[in-house]
Amino acid sequence: MPQTLDAAAVRTWCSLALDALGRDREEIDAINVYPVADGDTGTNLYLTVESAARAVEAVFDAHATGTSVPDLPDTVRAMAHGALIGARGNSGTILAQLLRGMSEVLGEDRSDRDNGADGADGAARGGGDHLARALHRAAQLAREAVAHPVEGTILTVASAAADAAARTHPTLDGATGDGAAYGDGEAVHAAYAGARVALAATPGQLAVLGRAGVVDAGGRGLLAVLAALVEAVTGDAPSPVAPGARPHELPAVVESCDADDSPAGPAFEVIYLLETDEPGIARLRRRLDALGDSLVVVGGDGLWNVHVHVDDAGAAVEAGVEAGRPYRIRITHFGAAAGHQRERAQRAVVAVVPGEGLAGLCAEAGATTVLARPGEPPASGELVDAIRRAHAHEVVLLPNDAELRHTAAAAAEQARVEGIRVALIPTRAAVQGIAALAVHEPGRRFDEDVVAMTSAAGATRYAELAVAERQSWTMAGICQAGDLLGLIDGDVAVIGTELAATAETVLDRMLSAGGELVTLVLGQDVPDTLAERLERYVRDGHLAVDTVVYRGGHQSAPLLIGVE
């Protein structure tokens, strides 16, 4: 029987790829010299695949209570979407586009394939050709996403894998054969072998790799992902690849994406997700291409991941604002990214925040922030990456969400293995994190600072107003879909129909036990008049209580409340 890639195999593939990149991350980081020698390609690929794997697990979790299992189209589309929203760095963004290309073919309706309908690339169907066609579409889309493709990179390795897989099926790309049906096993073995040969040749194609005596880091990471695919489909684990770097110092020169011999490149890496249409993306590509290099724009269907290297980071973000709605904006200074170029700080704070407004507030207070989009909590790898970016000997981690306690603990443990002293304060809400950050004193002894921050967080009661999605039982009675729920310390305490009135009832409940300071964090669409009304309400009923108001931006709850 031919071996095929089904939903379960995709799940296994994601898990194996994540394990492989976890093992190889440091090696891949060490050989990262192109397009910028910032030593993070392995980490970026790991974070990208971790996001893809989480999305696939969510699909399987959704079917866990029923008798059905996810089908292949749903699974590969989730994988591609997860990679898109979690893509990091140049290679991670390209990998996300490779997975998107594969999902376009693998996600086709199976009955259409069996009836011989034309695919995305017009190739004939039948036998095990769908995986070979998927790899071809992946390589094609990845090249289209890069403004100025360069040979000797992950793009070259992806193309070689696709070409080798196509040769296993006689109807693809003019290949010849006896017309027998080939399974996915033959295609993945061939793809891996072709990629391995192409990777070994990259130092001869790209001058910077030859001078450093290394293979391309992105291509090396893709080879690990393809090896995981081979094992997921066939059960056979390919033999390990020899280390790709020589044991010497990597070159300190930062290389330009478009010219091998350029002495230096742009100062900043800018990455963001963007909601816009095709015309908006076309305008954005032209604008960013004129601003910098290493431009990669991936995605589709209204959601895109934008990556570019520029000297003017503000202009790159403004271009996104003009094109649509950018969010999850990440700006990295290449001088700061290379750890050997910047002295470590003694102490730093890493905080997870639910909206752009609080991200700005915490950043102004000196914290490294991780933005949690509604319904998409950060993964442990993203928290580890933030701890590394904080670049300090000691780090205080504020997860600001009860659901993140295990994820944050895993991230803290990983960072400790890397030699960073991490204290995890189990903050359960953003307002507790704000309270902790307010008393943070870097000049204190680490233990004393952690105790003070923990005390401040623990002394802060928290509440949020949320909209009920369905009828259900709560501690406050039965709620209907659309009702406003006032949750205090995680439990539903108030059910209402109007935002201001419900918020006032919640404040009464919280202040009945006393308090000195009320913190209000307003969601993006909540008017300022609500804050003014609630400030008056607190002032009139509790003369000794002060109120502070912050704009949280796009967050899941329209209103967050803290009482210290």
C-alpha positions in Angstrom: 0.0 0.0 0.0 1.3 3.5 -0.8 2.2 5.6 2.2 0.1 8.7 2.4 0.0 12.0 4.3 -3.2 12.2 6.3 -4.3 14.4 9.2 -2.7 12.2 11.8 0.6 12.2 9.9 0.5 16.0 9.7 0.1 16.2 13.4 3.0 13.8 13.9 5.1 15.8 11.3 4.6 19.1 13.3 5.6 17.4 16.6 8.7 15.7 15.1 9.7 19.0 13.3 9.4 20.9 16.6 11.5 18.3 18.4 14.1 18.4 15.6 14.4 22.1 15.6 14.6 22.1 19.3 17.6 19.8 19.2 19.2 21.6 16.2 18.3 25.2 17.2 21.7 26.2 18.6 23.6 24.6 15.7 21.4 26.5 13.2 21.8 29.7 15.1 25.6 29.3 15.1 25.8 29.1 11.3 23.4 32.0 10.6 25.4 34.5 8.6 22.9 35.5 5.8 21.2 37.8 5.2 22.2 39.1 8.7 24.7 37.4 11.1 22.3 37.8 14.0 22.4 34.1 15.2 18.7 33.6 15.5 17.5 31.5 12.4 17.2 28.3 14.4 15.2 30.0 17.1 12.9 31.8 14.5 12.2 28.5 12.7 11.5 26.8 16.0 9.0 29.5 17.0 7.3 29.4 13.6 6.8 25.6 13.8 5.7 25.8 17.4 2.9 28.1 16.4 2.0 25.7 13.5 2.0 22.7 15.9 -0.3 24.5 18.4 -2.8 25.3 15.7 -2.9 21.7 14.6 -3.3 20.5 18.2 -6.3 23.0 18.5 -8.0 21.3 15.6 -7.6 17.8 17.2 -8.7 19.2 20.6 -11.9 20.5 18.9 -12.7 16.9 17.8 -11.7 15.3 21.0 -15.2 15.1 22.5 -16.8 13.7 19.4 -16.5 10.6 17.3 -15.1 12.3 14.2 -11.4 13.1 13.6 -10.0 16.1 11.7 -9.7 15.7 7.9 -6.6 16.6 6.0 -7.8 19.9 4.5 -8.7 21.3 8.0 -5.4 20.1 9.5 -3.1 21.5 6.8 -5.0 24.8 6.7 -4.6 25.1 10.5 -0.9 24.3 10.2 -0.4 27.0 7.6 -2.4 29.6 9.5 -0.5 28.8 12.7 2.8 29.2 10.9 1.6 32.5 9.3 0.6 34.2 12.6 3.7 32.9 14.4 6.3 33.3 11.7 9.6 34.9 12.9 12.6 36.2 11.0 13.4 35.9 7.4 13.6 32.1 7.3 10.6 31.6 9.5 8.5 33.8 7.3 9.6 31.9 4.2 8.8 28.6 5.9 5.3 29.8 6.7 4.8 30.5 3.0 6.2 27.0 2.1 3.6 25.5 4.4 0.9 27.7 2.9 1.8 26.5 -0.5 1.6 22.9 0.6 -1.8 23.5 2.2 -3.2 24.9 -1.0 -2.7 21.5 -2.7 -3.1 19.2 0.3 -6.2 21.1 1.3 -8.0 20.5 -1.9 -11.2 18.5 -1.8 -10.3 14.9 -2.2 -13.3 14.2 -4.5 -12.0 16.8 -6.9 -8.6 15.2 -7.0 -10.1 11.8 -7.7 -12.2 13.2 -10.5 -9.0 14.5 -12.2 -9.7 18.3 -11.8 -6.8 20.6 -12.4 -4.7 21.6 -9.5 -3.1 24.9 -8.5 -0.2 24.3 -11.0 -2.2 22.5 -13.6 -0.5 19.2 -13.1 -2.3 15.9 -13.5 -3.6 14.1 -10.4 -3.5 10.5 -9.3 -1.4 8.1 -7.3 0.9 9.8 -4.8 1.4 12.9 -6.9 -0.5 15.3 -4.5 2.5 15.6 -2.1 4.9 16.2 -5.0 2.6 18.9 -6.3 2.3 20.4 -2.8 6.1 20.7 -2.6 6.2 22.3 -6.0 3.5 24.8 -5.1 5.3 25.6 -1.8 8.6 26.4 -3.6 6.7 28.5 -6.1 4.8 30.6 -3.6 8.0 31.1 -1.4 9.9 32.6 -4.4 7.0 34.8 -5.2 6.9 36.1 -1.6 10.6 37.2 -1.6 11.2 40.6 -3.3 14.6 39.6 -4.6 15.2 35.8 -4.5 18.8 34.7 -3.9 20.3 31.3 -4.7 22.1 29.4 -2.1 19.3 30.0 0.5 16.3 28.2 1.8 14.6 29.0 -1.5 17.2 26.9 -3.4 16.8 24.0 -1.0 13.0 24.1 -1.3 13.1 24.1 -5.1 15.5 21.2 -5.1 13.2 19.2 -2.8 10.2 19.9 -5.1 12.1 18.9 -8.2 13.3 15.7 -6.7 9.8 14.8 -5.5 8.4 15.5 -9.0 10.7 13.0 -10.5 9.1 10.2 -8.5 5.8 10.7 -10.4 5.9 10.3 -14.2 3.1 12.9 -14.9 4.8 15.8 -13.2 7.2 18.3 -14.9 7.8 16.1 -17.9 9.3 13.3 -15.8 9.3 9.9 -17.5 8.4 6.5 -16.0 6.2 3.4 -16.3 3.1 5.1 -15.1 2.8 3.2 -11.8 1.2 4.9 -8.8 3.7 6.2 -6.3 3.0 6.8 -2.7 3.9 9.8 -0.6 6.7 7.8 0.9 8.7 7.8 -2.3 8.0 11.5 -2.8 9.2 12.5 0.7 12.3 10.3 0.6 13.2 11.9 -2.8 12.5 15.4 -1.6 14.7 15.0 1.5 17.6 13.5 -0.6 17.3 16.4 -3.1 17.3 19.0 -0.4 20.3 17.5 1.3 22.3 17.6 -1.9 21.2 21.2 -2.5 22.1 22.3 1.0 25.6 20.9 0.7 26.1 23.0 -2.4 25.0 26.3 -0.9 28.5 27.5 0.2 29.4 27.5 -3.5 26.4 29.6 -4.5 26.6 32.3 -1.9 29.9 34.0 -1.2 29.2 34.9 2.4 28.6 31.2 3.2 31.7 30.2 1.4 33.8 32.7 3.4 32.3 31.5 6.7 32.6 27.8 5.8 29.0 27.1 6.5 25.8 25.9 4.7 22.8 28.2 4.7 21.1 28.2 8.1 17.5 28.5 6.7 18.2 25.6 4.3 19.6 23.6 7.2 16.4 24.2 9.2 14.2 23.3 6.2 16.1 20.0 5.9 15.2 19.2 9.6 11.6 19.9 8.8 11.7 17.6 5.7 13.4 14.9 7.7 10.5 15.1 10.2 8.1 14.7 7.2 9.9 11.6 6.0 9.6 10.0 9.5 5.9 11.1 9.8 4.9 9.5 6.5 7.2 6.4 6.4 8.3 5.8 10.0 11.9 5.9 8.9 14.1 8.6 10.5 16.8 9.8 8.0 20.4 9.7 9.3 21.4 12.9 11.1 23.0 15.7 9.2 26.6 16.6 10.1 27.0 19.9 11.9 27.0 22.7 9.3 29.5 25.1 10.9 33.2 25.0 11.5 34.4 25.5 15.1 35.5 29.1 14.6 34.2 32.6 15.2 31.5 33.7 12.9 32.2 36.8 10.8 31.2 40.0 12.5 30.2 41.7 9.3 26.5 42.1 8.7 25.7 41.1 5.1 23.2 42.8 2.8 20.4 40.7 1.3 20.9 41.9 -2.2 24.7 42.3 -2.5 27.1 39.7 -1.2 30.0 42.1 -0.8 28.2 45.0 0.8 29.9 45.9 4.1 26.8 46.5 6.1 23.0 46.3 6.0 20.0 48.1 7.5 19.8 48.6 11.2 16.4 47.2 12.0 14.3 44.1 11.4 10.6 44.9 11.3 7.9 42.2 11.4 4.2 42.6 11.7 0.9 40.9 10.9 -1.3 43.0 8.5 -5.0 42.8 7.7 -5.5 44.2 4.2 -6.5 43.2 0.7 -4.4 42.3 -2.4 -4.2 45.9 -3.8 -3.0 47.1 -0.4 -0.3 44.4 -0.4 0.8 45.4 -3.8 1.3 49.1 -2.7 3.0 47.9 0.5 5.5 45.8 -1.4 6.5 48.7 -3.6 6.9 51.1 -0.6 8.9 48.6 1.5 11.1 47.5 -1.3 12.2 51.2 -1.7 12.8 51.5 2.0 15.0 48.4 2.7 15.9 44.8 1.8 15.1 41.2 2.8 11.5 41.9 2.0 9.2 38.9 2.4 5.4 39.2 2.4 3.5 36.0 2.9 -0.1 35.1 3.5 -3.4 35.7 1.7 -7.2 35.9 2.2 -6.8 39.2 4.0 -4.1 38.3 6.5 -0.4 38.7 5.8 2.9 38.5 7.6 5.4 41.2 6.7 9.1 41.0 7.1 11.7 43.6 6.1 15.1 45.0 7.0 15.2 48.8 7.1 17.1 51.8 8.6 13.8 53.7 9.2 11.7 51.3 11.3 9.0 54.0 11.8 8.5 54.4 8.0 8.1 50.6 7.6 5.3 50.6 10.3 3.7 53.7 8.7 3.6 51.9 5.4 1.7 49.1 7.1 -0.8 51.6 8.6 -1.4 53.1 5.2 -2.0 49.6 3.7 -4.3 48.2 6.4 -4.2 47.3 10.1 -0.8 46.2 11.4 -0.5 44.4 14.7 1.9 42.2 16.6 4.6 44.7 15.6 8.1 43.5 16.4 11.2 45.7 15.8 14.7 44.4 16.5 17.9 46.4 16.2 20.6 44.2 14.7 23.3 45.6 17.0 21.1 44.6 20.0 20.2 41.3 18.5 23.8 40.0 18.5 24.4 39.3 22.2 28.2 39.6 21.9 27.7 43.3 20.8 25.7 44.4 23.8 26.5 44.1 27.5 23.9 42.2 29.5 21.8 44.3 31.8 21.6 43.1 35.4 17.8 42.8 35.5 14.8 43.0 33.3 11.1 42.4 33.3 9.2 40.4 30.7 5.4 41.0 30.7 2.6 39.4 28.6 0.0 42.0 27.7 -3.4 41.7 26.1 -3.4 44.8 23.9 -1.1 47.3 22.1 -1.9 50.1 24.5 -0.6 48.2 27.6 2.4 47.0 25.5 3.4 50.6 25.1 2.8 51.4 28.7 4.9 48.5 30.0 7.6 49.2 27.4 7.8 52.8 28.7 8.3 51.3 32.2 11.3 49.3 30.8 9.7 45.9 30.3 10.1 43.6 27.4 6.6 42.8 26.2 4.9 39.9 24.6 1.5 40.7 23.0 -1.3 38.2 23.4 -3.9 38.5 20.7 -7.4 37.5 21.7 -7.8 33.7 21.4 -4.1 33.3 20.6 -2.0 33.1 23.8 1.8 33.1 23.3 3.6 29.8 23.3 6.5 28.9 25.6 9.0 29.4 22.8 7.8 33.0 22.3 8.2 33.7 26.1 11.7 32.2 26.0 12.6 34.4 23.0 11.4 37.4 24.9 13.5 36.5 27.9 16.5 36.2 25.6 15.7 39.6 24.0 15.6 41.2 27.4 19.3 40.4 27.5 19.7 40.4 31.3 21.3 38.2 33.9 18.1 38.3 36.0 14.6 38.4 34.6 11.2 38.7 36.3 8.5 37.1 34.2 4.9 38.3 34.5 2.5 36.0 32.5 -0.6 38.1 33.5 -3.0 35.3 32.7 -3.9 32.3 34.9 -4.1 30.1 31.7 -0.4 30.8 31.0 1.0 29.5 34.3 2.2 26.2 32.8 3.5 27.8 29.6 5.4 30.5 31.6 6.8 27.9 34.0 8.2 25.9 31.0 9.7 29.1 29.5 11.3 30.0 32.8 12.8 26.5 33.2 14.2 26.7 29.7 15.8 30.1 30.3 17.3 28.8 33.5 19.0 26.0 31.6 20.5 28.7 29.5 22.0 30.4 32.5 19.5 33.1 33.1 18.1 33.6 36.6 14.3 33.8 36.2 11.7 34.5 38.8 8.1 33.8 37.7 5.5 35.9 39.5 2.1 34.1 38.9 0.1 37.2 37.9 -3.3 36.2 36.7 -4.4 39.4 35.0 -2.8 42.4 33.3 -3.8 44.8 36.1 -1.8 42.6 38.6 1.2 42.9 36.2 0.8 46.7 36.1 0.8 46.8 39.9 3.9 44.6 40.1 5.8 46.7 37.5 4.9 49.9 39.4 7.0 48.8 42.4 9.8 47.3 40.4 13.2 48.6 41.5 16.2 47.3 39.5 18.6 48.7 42.1 17.3 46.4 44.9 18.6 42.9 45.5 16.8 40.5 43.2 15.0 38.5 45.9 13.8 41.8 47.5 12.5 43.1 44.2 10.7 39.9 43.5 9.0 39.9 46.9 7.9 43.5 46.5 6.5 42.8 43.0 4.8 39.7 44.2 3.2 41.5 47.1 1.9 44.3 44.9 0.4 41.8 42.5 -1.2 39.7 45.2 -2.7 42.8 46.8 -4.5 43.6 43.5 -8.0 42.2 42.9 -8.8 41.9 39.3 -12.0 41.9 37.2 -13.0 42.0 33.6 -16.2 42.5 31.7 -16.8 40.0 28.9 -19.6 39.2 26.5 -21.3 35.8 27.0 -21.0 33.6 23.8 -23.8 31.2 24.7 -26.4 30.4 27.3 -24.8 28.8 30.3 -24.9 28.3 34.1 -22.6 30.6 36.2 -22.1 31.3 39.8 -24.3 34.4 39.4 -27.1 32.5 37.7 -28.1 31.7 34.1 -26.7 34.0 31.4 -27.9 34.3 27.8 -25.8 34.8 24.7 -24.9 38.5 24.5 -25.1 39.2 28.2 -22.4 41.1 29.9 -20.5 39.1 32.5 -18.6 40.7 35.3 -15.9 38.3 36.4 -14.1 39.0 39.7 -10.9 37.1 40.3 -11.9 34.7 37.5 -15.4 33.9 38.6 -18.7 35.3 37.2 -20.1 37.6 39.9 -22.4 39.9 37.9 -24.7 39.4 34.9 -25.9 42.6 33.2 -27.0 44.0 29.9 -25.4 47.4 29.8 -21.6 48.0 30.1 -21.5 51.0 32.4 -24.1 49.7 34.9 -22.5 46.3 35.0 -19.1 47.9 35.6 -20.5 50.0 38.5 -21.9 46.9 40.1 -18.6 45.1 39.8 -16.8 48.1 41.3 -19.2 48.1 44.3 -18.5 44.4 44.9 -14.7 44.9 44.7 -14.5 48.1 46.8 -16.7 46.7 49.5 -13.6 45.0 50.9 -11.6 48.3 50.7 -9.1 49.7 48.3 -6.9 52.6 47.6 -6.5 52.7 43.8 -8.8 51.6 40.9 -7.2 50.8 37.6 -9.4 50.9 34.4 -8.1 49.5 31.1 -10.4 50.3 28.3 -10.7 48.2 25.1 -10.3 49.7 21.6 -14.0 50.4 21.0 -15.0 51.6 24.4 -15.7 55.4 24.5 -13.9 57.8 26.9 -17.2 58.7 28.3 -17.3 55.3 30.1 -14.1 56.0 31.9 -15.4 59.5 32.9 -18.6 58.0 34.3 -16.8 55.3 36.3 -14.3 57.8 37.6 -17.1 60.0 38.9 -18.8 56.9 40.3 -15.7 55.9 42.3 -15.1 59.5 43.5 -18.7 60.0 44.7 -18.9 56.7 46.6 -15.3 56.3 47.8 -13.6 59.6 48.5 -10.3 58.1 49.5 -9.9 56.0 46.3 -8.0 57.2 43.3 -8.6 56.1 39.7 -6.2 55.7 36.8 -7.3 55.0 33.2 -5.3 53.3 30.4 -6.1 52.5 26.9 -5.5 48.8 26.2 -6.1 48.8 22.5 -7.4 45.7 20.8 -8.0 43.2 23.6 -10.5 40.4 24.2 -12.4 42.2 27.1 -13.9 45.6 26.7 -12.9 46.6 30.2 -10.3 45.4 32.7 -10.5 46.5 36.4 -7.9 46.4 39.1 -8.4 47.4 42.8 -5.3 47.7 45.0 
